Amino acid sequence: MRPRLPLSTVLSPALRNPLAPIRNALQILKQPALDQATSEQAREMAERQVHHLTRLVDDLLDVERIMHGKIALRAG
C-alpha cells in the first residue's frame, strides 16, 4: 500500500493550472491599443478559468464537509 500524499500536494496542480491563463489574459489586457476582438477573447478566457477554479474550490469545500460529517452522501 502506497503512503497517502497530503491533500495539498495532490490538489496544487489542479488549482494552479487555471491561474496561468488568467495571468496571461491580464497581461494581454494591459497592452496599449488592444483591439476589441483580442480584448474580448482574453476576457472570455479569464472568465472560463475563473469558473473552472470556482468549481474546483466548491468541490473541495464539499469534500471537507463530507470528511467532517457536516453533510452525508446518499446512494440513490
N, CA, C and O of each residue as an XYZ file, in Angstrom:
304
protein
N       0.841     -1.177      0.000
C       0.000      0.000      0.000
C       0.890      1.247      0.000
O       1.822      1.360      0.797
N       0.586      2.177     -0.908
C       1.384      3.403     -1.002
C       0.987      4.378      0.096
O      -0.178      4.445      0.487
N       1.963      5.136      0.591
C       1.611      6.148      1.597
C       0.733      7.242      0.979
O       0.890      7.590     -0.191
N      -0.174      7.764      1.765
C      -1.059      8.824      1.288
C      -0.304     10.132      1.179
O       0.454     10.503      2.075
N      -0.518     10.824      0.078
C       0.082     12.141     -0.113
C      -0.795     13.184      0.557
O      -2.013     13.015      0.629
N      -0.193     14.257      1.048
C      -1.021     15.334      1.604
C      -1.967     15.882      0.528
O      -1.611     15.950     -0.648
N      -3.151     16.262      0.939
C      -4.153     16.766      0.009
C      -3.626     17.952     -0.793
O      -3.919     18.073     -1.982
N      -2.864     18.813     -0.160
C      -2.330     19.984     -0.872
C      -1.391     19.570     -2.000
O      -1.337     20.245     -3.028
N      -0.656     18.483     -1.832
C       0.249     18.002     -2.871
C      -0.536     17.506     -4.076
O      -0.144     17.727     -5.222
N      -1.627     16.846     -3.808
C      -2.453     16.298     -4.880
C      -3.200     17.411     -5.615
O      -3.337     17.366     -6.837
N      -3.671     18.385     -4.887
C      -4.539     19.407     -5.469
C      -3.821     20.631     -6.015
O      -4.390     21.363     -6.825
N      -2.611     20.866     -5.599
C      -1.907     22.067     -6.044
C      -1.876     22.233     -7.555
O      -2.178     23.322     -8.041
N      -1.522     21.196     -8.326
C      -1.520     21.383     -9.786
C      -2.909     21.721    -10.338
O      -3.033     22.559    -11.231
N      -3.937     21.085     -9.817
C      -5.295     21.351    -10.309
C      -5.716     22.780    -10.010
O      -6.423     23.396    -10.807
N      -5.296     23.309     -8.880
C      -5.649     24.679     -8.523
C      -4.769     25.693     -9.247
O      -5.211     26.801     -9.551
N      -3.525     25.311     -9.523
C      -2.604     26.229    -10.180
C      -2.869     26.338    -11.678
O      -2.676     27.407    -12.258
N      -3.306     25.262    -12.308
C      -3.474     25.257    -13.762
C      -4.362     26.376    -14.296
O      -4.000     26.979    -15.306
N      -5.500     26.690    -13.681
C      -6.315     27.783    -14.220
C      -5.687     29.169    -14.041
O      -6.096     30.122    -14.705
N      -4.716     29.286    -13.166
C      -4.134     30.607    -12.896
C      -3.266     31.129    -14.034
O      -3.229     32.337    -14.270
N      -2.572     30.251    -14.740
C      -1.691     30.705    -15.833
C      -2.486     31.405    -16.934
O      -2.085     32.492    -17.349
N      -3.594     30.841    -17.430
C      -4.362     31.556    -18.455
C      -4.960     32.872    -17.935
O      -5.077     33.840    -18.687
N      -5.331     32.906    -16.666
C      -5.863     34.150    -16.098
C      -4.769     35.209    -16.094
O      -5.001     36.354    -16.482
N      -3.584     34.822    -15.657
C      -2.447     35.756    -15.637
C      -2.120     36.237    -17.051
O      -1.858     37.420    -17.266
N      -2.137     35.313    -18.011
C      -1.865     35.691    -19.401
C      -2.919     36.649    -19.938
O      -2.589     37.615    -20.626
N      -4.184     36.387    -19.628
C      -5.264     37.268    -20.079
C      -5.078     38.674    -19.506
O      -5.285     39.664    -20.207
N      -4.693     38.757    -18.252
C      -4.471     40.077    -17.642
C      -3.313     40.807    -18.320
O      -3.378     42.021    -18.517
N      -2.261     40.081    -18.676
C      -1.137     40.707    -19.378
C      -1.573     41.214    -20.753
O      -1.175     42.300    -21.175
N      -2.385     40.430    -21.439
C      -2.900     40.852    -22.751
C      -3.739     42.115    -22.605
O      -3.613     43.047    -23.398
N      -4.592     42.141    -21.594
C      -5.483     43.291    -21.404
C      -4.717     44.568    -21.045
O      -5.255     45.665    -21.202
N      -3.493     44.451    -20.574
C      -2.669     45.621    -20.252
C      -2.063     46.275    -21.492
O      -1.577     47.404    -21.422
N      -2.089     45.579    -22.618
C      -1.445     46.079    -23.830
C      -2.139     47.351    -24.333
O      -3.367     47.406    -24.401
N      -1.347     48.368    -24.683
C      -1.938     49.577    -25.237
C      -2.487     49.300    -26.645
O      -1.978     48.435    -27.358
N      -3.490     50.016    -27.019
C      -4.100     49.917    -28.346
C      -4.530     48.489    -28.673
O      -4.325     48.000    -29.785
N      -5.119     47.846    -27.702
C      -5.595     46.473    -27.871
C      -6.910     46.489    -28.642
O      -7.824     47.241    -28.303
N      -7.003     45.658    -29.680
C      -8.243     45.643    -30.461
C      -9.355     44.934    -29.677
O      -9.096     44.131    -28.782
N     -10.579     45.253    -30.037
C     -11.758     44.763    -29.326
C     -11.842     43.234    -29.343
O     -12.180     42.635    -28.323
N     -11.546     42.596    -30.464
C     -11.655     41.135    -30.568
C     -10.679     40.435    -29.626
O     -11.043     39.472    -28.951
N      -9.453     40.915    -29.583
C      -8.448     40.317    -28.702
C      -8.813     40.540    -27.249
O      -8.659     39.648    -26.415
N      -9.294     41.727    -26.954
C      -9.727     42.041    -25.600
C     -10.860     41.108    -25.164
O     -10.848     40.593    -24.046
N     -11.816     40.895    -26.031
C     -12.948     40.018    -25.738
C     -12.488     38.574    -25.532
O     -12.961     37.895    -24.620
N     -11.574     38.106    -26.372
C     -11.053     36.740    -26.233
C     -10.327     36.557    -24.899
O     -10.503     35.542    -24.225
N      -9.523     37.530    -24.530
C      -8.788     37.449    -23.268
C      -9.748     37.448    -22.090
O      -9.570     36.688    -21.138
N     -10.762     38.297    -22.153
C     -11.744     38.358    -21.067
C     -12.517     37.042    -20.946
O     -12.728     36.541    -19.842
N     -12.936     36.489    -22.081
C     -13.680     35.224    -22.068
C     -12.823     34.074    -21.535
O     -13.314     33.217    -20.801
N     -11.546     34.061    -21.908
C     -10.646     33.020    -21.422
C     -10.514     33.115    -19.896
O     -10.584     32.106    -19.195
N     -10.324     34.329    -19.400
C     -10.201     34.517    -17.952
C     -11.488     34.103    -17.245
O     -11.436     33.473    -16.189
N     -12.634     34.449    -17.811
C     -13.912     34.069    -17.202
C     -14.076     32.553    -17.138
O     -14.537     32.023    -16.127
N     -13.701     31.851    -18.211
C     -13.794     30.383    -18.210
C     -12.919     29.783    -17.117
O     -13.336     28.867    -16.408
N     -11.714     30.302    -16.987
C     -10.791     29.758    -15.989
C     -11.245     30.076    -14.564
O     -11.099     29.244    -13.669
N     -11.788     31.262    -14.352
C     -12.317     31.610    -13.029
C     -13.487     30.688    -12.690
O     -13.616     30.243    -11.550
N     -14.334     30.404    -13.671
C     -15.454     29.485    -13.454
C     -14.918     28.095    -13.080
O     -15.429     27.455    -12.161
N     -13.901     27.641    -13.788
C     -13.296     26.336    -13.511
C     -12.705     26.309    -12.102
O     -12.917     25.354    -11.355
N     -11.975     27.344    -11.746
C     -11.360     27.432    -10.426
C     -12.418     27.470     -9.325
O     -12.242     26.857     -8.272
N     -13.507     28.181     -9.565
C     -14.603     28.250     -8.594
C     -15.215     26.875     -8.365
O     -15.503     26.501     -7.228
N     -15.415     26.117     -9.452
C     -15.962     24.753     -9.307
C     -15.013     23.868     -8.508
O     -15.458     23.089     -7.665
N     -13.703     23.981     -8.765
C     -12.737     23.189     -8.012
C     -12.791     23.507     -6.521
O     -12.801     22.598     -5.691
N     -12.824     24.775     -6.184
C     -12.865     25.183     -4.781
C     -14.174     24.723     -4.140
O     -14.168     24.243     -3.006
N     -15.292     24.861     -4.848
C     -16.569     24.387     -4.320
C     -16.528     22.886     -4.055
O     -17.023     22.421     -3.028
N     -15.940     22.129     -4.977
C     -15.809     20.680     -4.785
C     -14.943     20.359     -3.571
O     -15.252     19.447     -2.804
N     -13.864     21.107     -3.403
C     -13.001     20.891     -2.235
C     -13.735     21.175     -0.931
O     -13.570     20.457      0.054
N     -14.535     22.213     -0.934
C     -15.315     22.522      0.263
C     -16.322     21.420      0.555
O     -16.553     21.085      1.717
N     -16.924     20.854     -0.485
C     -17.850     19.734     -0.292
C     -17.130     18.522      0.294
O     -17.650     17.868      1.198
N     -15.934     18.219     -0.217
C     -15.154     17.103      0.325
C     -14.841     17.341      1.791
O     -14.946     16.426      2.608
N     -14.463     18.548      2.124
C     -14.174     18.907      3.519
C     -15.397     18.670      4.398
O     -15.281     18.111      5.488
N     -16.561     19.089      3.931
C     -17.801     18.897      4.701
C     -18.109     17.421      4.883
O     -18.527     17.002      5.962
N     -17.906     16.630      3.839
C     -18.155     15.191      3.928
C     -17.182     14.552      4.915
O     -17.583     13.745      5.754
N     -15.915     14.911      4.814
C     -14.900     14.316      5.695
C     -15.151     14.637      7.167
O     -14.811     13.846      8.046
N     -15.745     15.798      7.430
C     -16.002     16.197      8.816
C     -17.440     15.908      9.251
O     -17.877     16.355     10.311
N     -18.164     15.161      8.427
C     -19.508     14.738      8.800
C     -20.553     15.829      8.794
O     -21.622     15.657      9.380
N     -20.277     16.940      8.152
C     -21.245     18.024      8.113
C     -22.351     17.770      7.094
O     -23.466     18.271      7.242
N     -22.036     16.982      6.050
C     -23.039     16.524      5.113
C     -22.762     15.054      4.817
O     -21.635     14.583      4.970
N     -23.781     14.347      4.399
C     -23.628     12.922      4.093
C     -24.041     12.656      2.663
O     -24.906     13.338      2.113
N     -23.416     11.660      2.070
C     -23.778     11.241      0.725
C     -24.781     10.104      0.832
O     -24.661      9.221      1.681
N     -25.770     10.148     -0.048
C     -26.754      9.051     -0.089
C     -26.663      8.384     -1.444
O     -26.619      9.053     -2.476
N     -26.635      7.070     -1.436
C     -26.646      6.324     -2.693
C     -28.065      6.311     -3.212
O     -29.005      6.029     -2.470
N     -28.217      6.612     -4.472
C     -29.570      6.705     -4.995
C     -29.717      5.928     -6.190
O     -30.800      5.890     -6.772
